[in-house]
Amino acid sequence: MVTLTITKSRIAATRKQRFSDALAVLKKAADILVKKYHARKIVLIGSLIDKNRFGVHSDIDLCVEGISGKLYFQAVGELLLLSDEFDIDIIPLEDATLEMMEQAMKGMVLHEKR
């Protein structure tokens, strides 16, 4: 018999594994953006910052500085191929709205070239 306790436990385990998987994809994505596309700055925003907010439908949201033109679209395409489990959104900081800039300022800086 499946009880509420068992169901909650399974959901918690799924969320925990999904969060861990997302962090692994995030590391790969950041490495690609820095090494191949020479991103000057990468900021994680959204639910992946907070383990308690990251759920079964969460994606990976990054604000990136220093990738322009056709390289931006090439990077987007490459990162989308990293995982069929997670969408990866890349927001160029150079074109970010005021609201998005505020989110980036609250985010977690993963890389910054000084």
C-alpha positions in Angstrom: 0.0 0.0 0.0 1.3 3.4 -1.0 0.9 5.9 1.9 1.3 9.6 2.0 4.6 9.2 3.9 6.0 6.9 1.2 4.9 9.3 -1.6 6.5 12.3 0.2 9.7 10.3 0.7 9.8 9.4 -3.0 9.2 12.9 -4.1 11.9 14.2 -1.8 14.4 11.6 -3.1 13.5 12.5 -6.7 14.0 16.2 -6.0 17.3 15.6 -4.3 18.6 13.5 -7.2 17.3 16.0 -9.8 19.1 18.9 -7.9 22.3 16.9 -7.8 22.0 16.1 -11.6 21.3 19.8 -12.3 24.5 20.8 -10.5 26.5 18.4 -12.6 25.0 19.8 -15.8 25.6 23.4 -14.5 29.3 22.6 -13.9 29.7 21.3 -17.5 27.8 24.3 -18.9 30.0 26.8 -17.0 33.1 25.1 -18.1 32.1 25.2 -21.7 31.1 28.9 -21.5 34.4 29.8 -19.9 36.8 27.6 -21.9 35.2 27.5 -25.3 33.2 30.8 -25.5 35.4 32.9 -23.1 32.6 34.2 -21.0 33.8 37.0 -18.8 31.1 36.5 -16.2 28.5 33.8 -15.4 25.8 34.3 -12.8 23.4 31.6 -11.7 19.9 32.8 -11.0 16.6 31.1 -10.4 15.6 28.1 -8.4 18.9 26.2 -8.7 20.3 28.6 -6.2 18.0 27.3 -3.5 17.7 23.5 -3.0 14.3 23.9 -1.5 12.9 25.8 -4.5 14.3 23.4 -7.1 11.6 21.1 -8.3 10.7 18.6 -11.0 10.0 21.3 -13.6 13.0 23.6 -12.8 15.5 24.5 -15.3 19.0 26.1 -15.2 19.1 29.9 -15.6 22.4 31.7 -16.3 23.2 35.3 -16.9 26.4 35.6 -19.1 28.6 38.4 -20.1 31.1 38.5 -22.9 29.5 36.2 -25.5 28.2 38.0 -28.5 26.7 37.6 -31.9 26.7 34.2 -33.5 28.8 32.7 -30.7 25.9 33.4 -28.3 23.6 31.3 -30.5 26.2 28.6 -30.9 26.7 28.5 -27.1 23.0 28.2 -26.5 22.7 25.3 -29.0 25.7 23.5 -27.5 24.4 23.8 -23.9 20.9 22.6 -24.9 22.5 19.4 -26.1 24.2 18.8 -22.7 21.1 17.4 -21.1 17.7 16.2 -22.2 16.5 16.5 -18.6 17.1 20.3 -18.2 16.5 23.3 -20.2 19.3 25.8 -19.9 18.5 29.5 -20.3 21.3 31.9 -21.1 20.6 35.6 -20.7 23.2 38.0 -22.1 23.9 40.6 -19.4 24.8 43.1 -22.1 21.1 43.1 -23.3 19.4 42.4 -20.0 16.4 44.3 -18.8 16.6 46.3 -15.5 14.7 43.5 -13.8 17.0 40.8 -15.1 20.1 42.9 -14.0 18.6 43.0 -10.5 18.2 39.2 -10.6 21.8 38.9 -11.7 22.9 41.1 -8.8 21.2 38.7 -6.4 22.5 35.6 -8.1 25.4 33.4 -7.5 28.6 34.4 -9.4 30.1 31.2 -10.8 32.8 32.9 -12.8 34.2 36.4 -13.2 37.3 37.4 -15.1 38.9 40.5 -13.7 
